[in-house]
Amino acid sequence: MPKYRPKKIKVRHHVLSAVRSRLEKIASFPEVDAVLPGVIKPKKGGSTGLSLQYPTESGLRLIARSGGAAQEVFVVTGQGEAVVRRLREEGLIPADK
């Protein structure tokens, strides 16, 4: 098992506890190679959840929010559109309006 990567989630940084189970769910998708949480930063607002920011060369960039904090989350995948569709179907990110 690679260092810092139990169950495809890199745990070098802390993970917002309110979204940990959602990240574990994302990591269980067969299309996902890795989930990389970034640094936690303080933010105003109390919303909780995940939102899609934009696709990257290696996958997707999400923002996780939890009670005054925000964290970048990078999802490594070669099938970005399929992962976004599945995230919406499972209610992990908001559907398009």
C-alpha positions in Angstrom: 0.0 0.0 0.0 1.5 3.4 -1.0 2.4 5.7 1.9 -0.4 8.1 2.9 -3.0 6.5 0.6 -5.4 4.1 2.4 -8.4 3.3 0.2 -7.2 5.7 -2.6 -7.5 8.8 -0.4 -4.2 10.7 0.2 -4.2 11.6 3.9 -1.1 13.8 4.0 -3.4 16.7 5.0 -6.3 16.5 7.4 -9.7 16.0 5.9 -12.8 18.0 6.9 -14.7 15.5 9.0 -18.1 16.6 7.6 -17.1 15.4 4.1 -14.8 12.4 4.9 -17.5 9.8 4.2 -18.3 11.5 0.9 -14.6 11.3 -0.2 -14.6 7.7 0.8 -17.6 7.1 -1.4 -15.9 8.9 -4.3 -12.8 6.8 -3.8 -14.8 3.7 -4.1 -15.9 4.5 -7.7 -14.0 2.3 -10.1 -13.4 5.2 -12.5 -11.4 7.1 -9.7 -7.7 6.5 -9.3 -7.1 8.7 -6.3 -8.6 11.5 -4.1 -6.2 14.2 -3.0 -7.5 16.6 -0.3 -5.6 19.8 -0.1 -5.0 22.4 2.7 -7.9 23.5 4.8 -8.5 27.2 4.8 -10.9 29.3 6.9 -13.9 30.8 5.1 -17.0 32.6 6.0 -20.3 30.8 5.9 -21.6 27.6 7.4 -22.5 25.5 4.4 -21.4 21.9 4.2 -20.8 19.7 1.2 -19.0 19.3 -2.1 -19.2 21.3 -5.2 -17.5 20.9 -8.6 -15.1 23.7 -9.5 -13.7 22.6 -12.9 -12.1 19.7 -14.8 -8.3 19.5 -14.7 -5.8 17.6 -16.9 -5.7 14.7 -14.5 -9.4 14.7 -13.4 -11.6 17.1 -11.4 -11.2 19.9 -8.8 -13.9 19.9 -6.1 -14.3 22.2 -3.1 -15.4 20.7 0.2 -17.0 23.1 2.8 -17.7 22.6 6.4 -18.7 25.1 9.0 -16.3 28.0 8.3 -13.7 26.0 6.4 -13.0 25.1 2.8 -10.7 22.4 1.3 -9.7 21.8 -2.3 -10.1 18.1 -3.3 -8.6 16.8 -6.5 -10.1 13.6 -8.0 -7.6 11.8 -10.3 -9.4 10.0 -13.1 -9.2 9.5 -16.8 -13.0 9.5 -17.0 -14.0 13.0 -15.7 -17.4 13.2 -17.3 -18.5 9.7 -16.1 -17.4 10.7 -12.5 -19.3 14.0 -12.6 -22.4 12.2 -13.8 -22.1 9.6 -11.0 -21.4 12.4 -8.4 -24.7 14.0 -9.4 -26.6 10.8 -9.6 -25.5 9.9 -6.0 -26.3 13.4 -4.7 -22.7 14.1 -3.8 -22.6 17.4 -5.7 -25.6 19.5 -6.8 -27.2 18.7 -10.2 -27.0 21.3 -13.0 -29.7 23.9 -12.9 
